[in-house]
């Protein structure tokens, strides 16, 4: 689904490349291809594609990413209302991430981060 975009300029995603350790976990778990590593540092490459699922922030060992659950979660609400199966707000990376022992929702995030999703 990397072609999807949400409301322009509303995603709360922010990155601090100076804190980034270049591990690439955020890039790996992002279902929308929002993030990239450039010169071994995280960069928000496609902000308007961010669905604010929190997988990047939850899995970042350096706390270089921050996102608050918000309008990006509308996709999950709409899909559910229409009876569609597909990416859900908090668990979009779950099948792959769970195999690697990665966290897949904001509820598992450290207390300083957003406390929930949707």
LOMAR-383232 format. One record per residue: residue in one letter; z, x, y of N, C-alpha, C in turn. Coordinates in steps of 0.1 Angstrom, whole numbers, padded with zeros to 4 digits, always signed. Atoms other than C-alpha are relative to their C-alpha. Layout:
AZXYZXYZXY...
//
This chain:
X+0000+0008-0012+0000+0000+0000+0000+0008+0013X+0000-0008-0012-0004+0029+0025-0008-0006+0011X+0008+0006-0011-0028+0007+0045+0007-0010+0008X-0007+0010-0007-0002-0017+0056+0006+0005+0013X-0007-0003-0013+0012-0017+0092+0008-0011+0004X-0008+0010-0004+0039-0036+0107-0001-0002+0015X+0001+0001-0014+0047-0045+0143+0000+0014+0006X+0002-0013-0007+0037-0016+0166+0013+0004+0007X-0011-0007-0008+0064+0007+0180+0014-0007-0001X-0013+0006+0002+0094-0011+0165+0008+0006-0011X-0008-0007+0011+0104+0010+0135+0011+0009+0006X-0012-0007-0005+0138+0025+0140+0000+0015-0006X+0001-0013+0007+0128+0056+0119+0000+0012+0010X+0000-0012-0008+0137+0089+0136+0002+0012-0009X-0001-0013+0008+0135+0125+0123+0005+0011+0009X-0004-0012-0008+0152+0157+0134-0005+0012-0009X+0006-0011+0008+0129+0185+0121+0009+0012+0000X-0009-0012+0000+0156+0211+0131+0010-0001-0011X-0009+0002+0011+0179+0197+0104-0007+0001-0013X+0008+0000+0012+0152+0195+0078+0000+0013-0007X+0000-0012+0008+0155+0219+0049-0013+0002-0008X+0013-0001+0006+0119+0213+0037-0001-0003-0015X+0000+0003+0014+0128+0199+0003-0011-0010-0004X+0011+0010+0003+0102+0171+0005+0004-0012-0007X-0005+0012+0007+0124+0144-0011-0005-0012+0008X+0003+0011-0008+0117+0121+0018-0015-0004-0002X+0015+0002+0002+0079+0125+0014-0002-0006-0014X+0001+0005+0014+0083+0119-0024+0004-0015-0001X-0005+0014+0002+0102+0086-0021-0005-0010+0010X+0005+0010-0010+0085+0070+0009-0012-0007-0006X+0011+0008+0006+0063+0042-0005-0012-0002+0009X+0010+0002-0009+0042+0040+0026-0007+0012+0005X+0006-0012-0005+0033+0076+0032+0002+0003+0015X-0003-0001-0014+0050+0076+0066+0003+0015+0004X-0005-0014-0003+0064+0112+0064-0009+0011-0006X+0007-0012+0005+0048+0146+0060+0008+0012+0003X-0006-0013-0003+0060+0181+0059-0010+0009+0007X+0009-0009-0007+0044+0204+0084+0009+0013+0004X-0007-0012-0001+0055+0240+0085+0014-0001-0006X-0012+0002+0008+0082+0230+0060+0011-0008+0008X-0009+0008-0008+0097+0205+0084-0005-0015+0000X+0005+0013+0000+0096+0167+0083-0006-0005+0013X+0007+0006-0012+0073+0148+0107-0003-0014-0003X+0004+0014+0001+0069+0111+0112-0015-0001+0003X+0015+0000-0002+0031+0108+0107-0005-0013+0003X+0006+0013-0001+0026+0071+0105+0012-0010+0002X-0012+0009-0003+0056+0053+0122-0003-0014-0002X+0003+0014+0001+0039+0019+0123-0001-0005-0014X+0001+0004+0014+0036+0019+0085+0014+0000-0006X-0014+0000+0005+0074+0023+0081+0005-0014-0002X-0005+0013+0003+0089-0007+0063+0016+0000+0001X-0015-0002-0002+0125+0006+0070+0008-0003-0012X-0007+0002+0012+0135+0006+0034+0012+0010-0001X-0012-0009+0000+0158+0036+0039-0001+0010-0011X+0000-0010+0012+0147+0056+0008+0000+0014+0005X+0001-0014-0006+0139+0087+0030+0014+0004+0004X-0013-0004-0005+0172+0087+0047+0011+0001-0011X-0009+0000+0011+0192+0079+0016-0001+0013-0008X+0002-0012+0009+0177+0109-0003+0000+0013+0008X+0001-0012-0007+0177+0134+0025+0014+0008+0000X-0012-0007+0001+0203+0161+0017+0005+0006+0013X-0004-0006-0013+0203+0174+0053+0002-0010+0011X-0002+0010-0010+0207+0141+0071-0009+0002+0012X+0010-0003-0010+0175+0149+0090-0008-0013+0004X+0007+0013-0002+0163+0112+0089+0010-0011+0002X-0009+0012-0002+0178+0080+0102-0009-0012+0002X+0008+0013-0001+0165+0044+0098+0010-0011-0001X-0008+0012+0001+0181+0010+0104-0008-0011-0006X+0008+0011+0006+0170-0019+0082-0003-0010+0011X+0004+0009-0010+0150-0042+0103-0013-0007-0003X+0012+0009+0002+0116-0059+0108-0009+0005-0011X+0008-0004+0011+0099-0038+0082+0003-0007-0013X-0004+0008+0012+0119-0058+0056-0007-0013+0000X+0007+0013+0000+0098-0088+0066-0010-0001-0012X+0009+0000+0011+0073-0078+0039+0007-0006-0012X-0007+0005+0012+0099-0084+0012+0003-0015+0001X-0003+0014-0002+0109-0117+0027-0013-0009-0002X+0012+0007+0001+0073-0129+0030-0005-0001-0015X+0005+0000+0014+0063-0118-0005+0009-0009-0009X-0009+0008+0008+0094-0135-0020-0003-0015+0003X+0002+0014-0004+0087-0168-0001-0013-0005-0006X+0013+0003+0005+0051-0167-0014-0001+0001-0015X+0000-0002+0014+0062-0160-0049-0007+0012-0006X+0007-0012+0003+0045-0126-0049+0009+0011-0006X-0008-0012+0004+0057-0096-0068-0006+0012+0008X+0004-0011-0008+0055-0063-0050+0011+0008+0005X-0011-0008-0006+0074-0038-0030+0011-0009+0007X-0011+0006-0007+0108-0050-0020+0006+0009+0010X-0005-0008-0011+0127-0039+0010+0008+0012-0004X-0010-0011+0003+0154-0017-0006-0004+0008-0012X+0002-0006+0013+0140-0008-0040-0014+0005-0002X+0014-0003+0002+0104+0002-0033-0002+0013-0008X+0002-0013+0007+0109+0037-0047+0008+0000-0013X-0009-0001+0011+0132+0027-0075-0005+0005-0013X+0004-0004+0014+0112+0031-0107-0002+0016+0000X+0002-0014+0000+0102+0067-0098+0012+0008+0004X-0012-0007-0005+0133+0077-0079+0011-0001-0010X-0011+0001+0009+0157+0064-0105-0002+0010-0011X+0002-0010+0011+0141+0086-0131+0004+0014+0004X-0004-0013-0006+0148+0116-0108+0014+0000+0004X-0014+0001-0004+0184+0105-0101+0001-0001+0015X+0000+0002-0015+0175+0096-0065+0006-0014+0003X-0005+0012-0005+0192+0069-0045-0011-0009+0005X+0011+0008-0004+0170+0039-0038+0004-0011+0009X-0003+0010-0010+0189+0017-0013+0010+0005+0010X-0009-0004-0010+0208+0019+0018+0015-0001-0003X-0014+0002+0004+0240+0007+0002+0006+0012-0006X-0004-0012+0006+0242+0040-0016+0001+0012+0010X+0000-0010-0010+0239+0059+0016+0014+0004+0005X-0013-0004-0006+0268+0079+0032+0004-0010+0011X-0005+0010-0010+0290+0058+0056-0006+0002+0014X+0005-0002-0013+0275+0073+0087-0013-0007+0002X+0013+0006-0001+0242+0057+0079+0001-0016-0001X+0001+0015+0000+0231+0020+0080+0007-0005-0013X-0008+0005+0011+0253-0001+0057-0007-0009-0010X+0006+0009+0009+0228-0024+0042-0015-0002+0003X+0014+0002-0001+0193-0036+0038-0003-0015+0000X+0003+0015+0000+0179-0071+0047+0013-0007+0003
//
